Amino acid sequence: MELPAQPVSFAIAMIDADVRCMIMRNADDARPTDETLLGWFLHERDVACPRCGYNIRNLTHAFCPECREELALTVRTRGLRLGWFLLALAPLAYAGIIAPIMLADLIYETRVLDRIVTWPWWAAAGVGFACGATSLALLRRREHFLRRTVPLQRRLAMASWFALALLFAVLLALTV
């Protein structure tokens, strides 16, 4: 689709794109297309293509002329804050990674070395697998976590660490 080389008139070109939309909508109820809005946004603006870095100033098509990547004008946050999400995920993922190693060691000790392993060690391995499954579920539903307020994200991250530490402390105390 061909984009207009310049906006409708010089007066409209001096106004931001959102105000232009209101003017055009009120003028003839014709809403500008996404490609038109993209063209207006890039008109006389130095913007790099997000894929290849090519300057797409005065773009006339809805794709980068250098890498042919399709472009769209979107709204997003300035920076996605993943800190509390990663902090909540870390202990669960760690326990999930350690669980198969622990299980292999438990099986080795019981089968090869003929040692008796007490039940809390088996329970700890089970908790590790449950934590791994929980970390995968958290990864899958990360948008749900990230939509929560920052204080709630902080409480969930701290709860993740506290619950896991408490559970393993109890299991460790049972083995002594």
C-alpha positions in Angstrom: 0.0 0.0 0.0 1.3 3.4 -1.0 1.6 6.0 1.7 1.0 9.7 1.0 4.3 11.5 0.5 3.1 14.5 2.7 0.1 15.1 4.9 -3.1 16.6 3.6 -2.0 20.3 4.0 0.8 22.3 5.5 -1.4 23.4 8.5 -2.2 19.8 9.3 1.5 18.8 9.0 2.4 21.1 11.8 0.0 19.4 14.2 0.7 16.1 16.1 -0.7 12.9 14.6 -3.3 12.4 17.3 -4.7 15.9 16.7 -4.7 15.3 13.0 -6.9 12.3 13.5 -9.4 14.4 15.4 -9.4 17.1 12.7 -9.9 14.6 9.9 -12.5 12.7 11.8 -14.5 15.9 12.4 -13.9 17.2 8.9 -15.4 14.3 6.9 -15.6 11.3 9.3 -12.9 9.6 7.3 -10.5 8.0 9.7 -6.9 7.8 8.5 -5.4 4.4 7.9 -2.7 2.9 10.0 -0.3 3.3 7.1 -1.2 7.0 6.8 -0.6 7.5 10.5 2.8 5.8 10.2 3.7 8.1 7.3 2.7 11.1 9.3 4.7 10.0 12.3 7.8 9.4 10.2 7.5 12.6 8.1 10.6 14.7 8.8 11.6 12.4 11.8 14.8 10.4 12.0 13.8 7.0 13.2 15.7 3.8 12.8 14.2 0.5 11.6 13.8 -1.7 14.6 15.2 -4.7 12.6 18.1 -3.4 10.6 18.7 0.2 11.9 18.1 1.9 8.5 16.8 5.5 8.8 13.2 5.3 7.7 12.6 9.1 7.6 9.9 10.1 5.1 8.9 6.5 4.5 6.5 6.0 1.6 5.6 2.4 2.2 4.6 0.4 5.3 7.8 -1.6 5.2 11.5 -0.9 5.5 13.1 -0.3 2.1 16.4 -1.9 3.3 15.3 -5.2 5.0 11.6 -5.3 3.8 10.4 -5.7 7.4 6.7 -4.7 7.8 6.3 -1.7 10.1 3.5 -0.6 12.3 2.8 2.4 14.5 2.1 1.0 18.0 1.8 2.1 21.6 4.1 0.4 24.2 5.6 1.1 27.6 9.0 2.8 27.7 10.6 -0.1 29.4 9.2 -3.5 30.5 10.1 -4.0 34.1 11.0 -7.6 34.7 12.9 -7.4 37.9 10.2 -8.7 40.3 9.1 -11.3 37.8 12.6 -12.7 37.5 13.1 -12.5 41.2 9.9 -14.6 41.7 10.9 -17.0 39.0 14.5 -17.6 40.1 14.0 -19.8 43.2 11.3 -21.9 41.4 13.4 -22.4 38.3 16.5 -23.2 40.4 14.6 -25.9 42.4 13.2 -27.3 39.2 16.7 -27.5 37.6 18.2 -29.2 40.7 15.3 -31.7 41.1 16.4 -34.1 38.3 20.0 -34.0 39.6 18.8 -34.7 43.1 16.5 -37.5 41.9 19.4 -39.1 39.9 21.6 -39.0 43.0 18.8 -40.5 45.2 18.3 -43.4 42.7 22.1 -43.9 42.5 22.4 -44.1 46.3 19.5 -46.5 46.7 20.1 -48.8 43.7 23.9 -48.8 43.3 25.2 -48.1 46.8 22.4 -49.9 48.6 21.9 -47.0 51.0 18.6 -46.2 52.7 17.5 -42.7 51.9 15.0 -41.2 54.3 11.6 -39.9 52.9 12.4 -36.1 53.4 15.0 -36.4 50.7 12.5 -37.9 48.3 10.0 -35.2 49.3 12.6 -32.5 48.6 13.1 -33.9 45.1 9.3 -33.9 44.6 9.1 -30.3 45.8 11.8 -29.5 43.3 9.8 -31.0 40.5 6.7 -29.1 41.7 8.7 -25.9 41.7 9.9 -26.5 38.2 6.3 -27.0 37.0 5.3 -23.8 38.8 8.1 -21.9 37.1 7.0 -23.1 33.7 3.4 -22.1 34.5 4.7 -18.6 35.7 6.6 -18.2 32.5 3.6 -19.2 30.4 1.4 -16.7 32.3 4.0 -13.9 32.7 1.6 -11.3 31.3 -0.8 -12.0 34.1 2.0 -11.4 36.7 3.3 -8.3 34.9 -0.2 -6.7 34.9 -0.2 -6.7 38.7 0.9 -3.6 40.6 4.6 -3.3 41.6 3.9 -3.8 45.3 1.9 -7.0 44.6 4.7 -8.2 42.3 7.2 -7.6 45.1 5.1 -9.5 47.6 4.7 -12.4 45.2 8.5 -12.5 44.6 9.2 -12.4 48.3 6.6 -15.1 49.0 8.2 -17.3 46.4 11.6 -17.1 48.1 10.2 -17.3 51.6 7.9 -20.3 50.9 10.7 -22.3 49.2 13.3 -21.5 51.9 10.8 -22.4 54.6 9.9 -25.7 52.9 13.4 -26.8 52.4 14.4 -25.7 56.0 11.6 -28.0 57.3 12.6 -30.9 55.0 16.3 -30.4 56.0 15.4 -30.4 59.7 13.5 -33.6 59.3 16.6 -35.3 57.9 18.7 -34.6 60.9 
